[in-house]
Amino acid sequence: MIRSHFGSALLVICWTLSSLLLTACQDRRADKAYTSGNYEKSAKELEALANLGDARAQYNLGLLYDQGLGVPQSDALALRWYTQAAERGEPRAQYNLGIMYMNGQGMAPDPVQAYFWFSLAVAQGERKASDAREYVMEQMTSEQITRGQQMVMTRLQAQPGGHQRRSDPPQ
């Protein structure tokens, strides 16, 4: 019985390690393809990782679709990949989502959503998101700001740890 459990545990460990190694190799191949200007290959490698839930790959794939590098430019697909990465806590994706909502890139402008995503990015230390949040706040009504703050607090309280860093209260 103990051997059976040990064998099962060993199998799970081996499978997990092989998955991690495969992911790391794909990540390196995607980075190498990107830095050498082979955006098409980079997009293929990133898509495989992104479909596995890798937030960094989702963000980078969003960038490729946003800029039309190696793939046809698509606001809808950039939005999709940024959203998936942002939901996983990727602050650069949160910032880029804020930009898309602020500018109405692929949708009608939504300053409340822009504020929300900028604030989440700020809470994680994404410095340029602070200036962007200030800018979008200048365009918002007090009711919109209040709604955005409520959305941010609801999200942050739902996260593990249940609170935001003290240095960055929502504005």
N, C-alpha and C positions, 0 to 999 in steps of 0.2 A: 504494500500500500504506500509506504514512504517512497519507494523507488518510483512508483507511478506519479506521485505528486512532484517529486524532484524532476523527473523526466519532463513532465508538463511545464513546470516552471522554467526549466532550461530551454525548452522549445520556445516559449514565449519570449524569453530574454534574447535568444538568438534571432528570432524573427524581428523583434524591436530594433536590435542593433543593426541588422541588415537593412531595415527600412530607413534608419537614420543615416547610414552610410550612403545608400542610394540617393536619398534626398540631398545630402551634402555634395555628392558628385554632380547631381543635376544642377544644383545651385551654382557650383563652380563653373560648369559648362555654360550656364546662362550668363554669368558675369563675364566670362572670357569672350563669349560671342558678342555681348553688348559692347565691351571695351574695344573690340576689334572692328566694330561697326557692322557686324553681321546681325542686324536687328531681327531679321526673319527667324534665324536659328534661336536667338535669344527668346523671342516670343513663344516659340514652340516649347522650349525648355521651361520657361516660366509658366506657361499654361498647365503643363503637367503638374508642377508644384502647386500652383494656385488651386487647381482642382482638388488637391489633397488638403487644402485649408491653410497653406503657408501664407501668413499675412504679408511678409516681405515680398514674396512672389506676386501676390495679388496687387500690392501697391505698384510694383515695377511694371506689371502687365497693364495696369491702369494708365501708367505714364506712357507706355508705348501706344496705347489706343488714343490717349489724349493728344499726343503729338504726331500720330500717324507714322511711327517708326517701325518698319518691318511688318506692319499690318495696316489695313485701311483706317484712316482716322475715323473714330466713332465716339461721339459724346455718350451715347447709350452704353457702350461697352466700357468706356472709361468710368462712367458713373457706377456701373455694376461692380467692377473690380475694386474701385476705391471704396465703395460702400462695404463690400465684404471685408476688406483689410481694416477699414475704420471700425467696423463692428468688433473686430478682433483686437482693437486697441492700438493700431498702427498710427502714431501721431501725424506722420507726413500725409497719410491718406486722409485723416481727419481734416487737416489744413486744406488739402486739395479739394475735398468735398465742399468745404466752406467757400472756397473760391468759385466752384461751379454753381453753387446755390446763390452766391452773391451776384454773379454775373449773368445768371440765367442761362448757363451753358448746358444745352440739352433739355432745358425745362424753363418754366417761367421763373423769374427771380423770386427768391424766398429768403428775405433777410433773417427771419426767425430761425430757419434751418441753418443758414450761414453762421449766425451767432452761436447756435448750438454746437456745430462742429468745430468752429474756431475755439470755443471755450473748452471743449474736451481736449483739443490739441494743446492749448495753453496749460491745462492741468497736468499735462505730461511733459512740459518743458519745451514745447515747440515755440521758440521765441518769435518768429515772424507772424505767428497766429495772433499774438497780442495786438500788434499794430493793425492787422486786418480786422480783428474784432472791434477795435476802437473805431475804425473807419466805417464798418457796417452799422455800428450803434448810432453814428451821426445821421444815418438815413432812416432810423427806426423810430416809431412812436414809443411812448412810455409803456403802453399796453403790450406792444410787441417785445420790448425788452423784458418785461415781467414774465411773459409767456416763455421766452427763451431761457431765462434764469430758472424757471420752474422745471423746464425740460432737462436742463443741465443737472440740477440738484436731484431730480428723480433718477437720472442715469447714474450719477456718481454714488448715490446711496444704495443703488442696486448692485454696484460692483463689489467684489471682494474687498474687504477693508472698510466699506461703507462710507467713506468720506473722501473729500478732496484734500490736496495738500494745502496747508494753512497759508502758504505764501501766495496763493492764487485764488482768492475768493471770486465768485462770479460777479461781473460788473453789470 
